[in-house]
Amino acid sequence: MESFEFAKAVGIGMVEPAINLTKILLNLKQLPKKIIFIGSCGIYGNENLLKIYQSSLAFNYEISGIMGLSYTPIKINLPNVSQKTILINSSNFITNSAEISKKFKNLGFTAENMEAYSIKCVALKFGIEFESILCATNYCDENAHENFIQNYPQAKENITKYLKSKGII
């Protein structure tokens, strides 16, 4: 569903994008200086829907960690950031609990997108600058999926207009 004629689709979730982007990069004669990942995002808290959010900061922080049901040996160093800094969280799951969403917000996260962290990791491994440009389609609450479906067409239009206004496409 999230495809643009001016961008390469890499898949859904955390694994597919890592594999597919790696394949794309390995087949290029010259690596790009920057990878701009575009897509939609869910919002933790009461930020604006259908707004564009840009960030080069993406992390993988799982709901089970927030709930105290798991641990990881992976170091997750969240920066101490201002309210204006956008932290994107990625997981193979979409948050559909307002209560959990508040916990992510309290950690400093603004939004979630399933693929951003995966794309960032591949870009950094290849020494390529990373940025995500995402449009908020839903709040991370009980209505997340329905609101995503309803708002995605407008979000896609907003992303396209934004990229054109910045001369990216």
Secondary structure, DSSP 8 states (H G I E B T S, - for coil): ----TTS----STTHHHHHHHHHHHHT-SS--SEEEEEEEEEESSS--TT-EEEES-EE---HHHHTTS---SS--------TTS--EE--SS----HHHHHHHHHHT--EE-SSHHHHHHHHHHTT-EEEEEEEEEEESSTTHHHHHHHHHHHHHHHHHHHHHHTT--
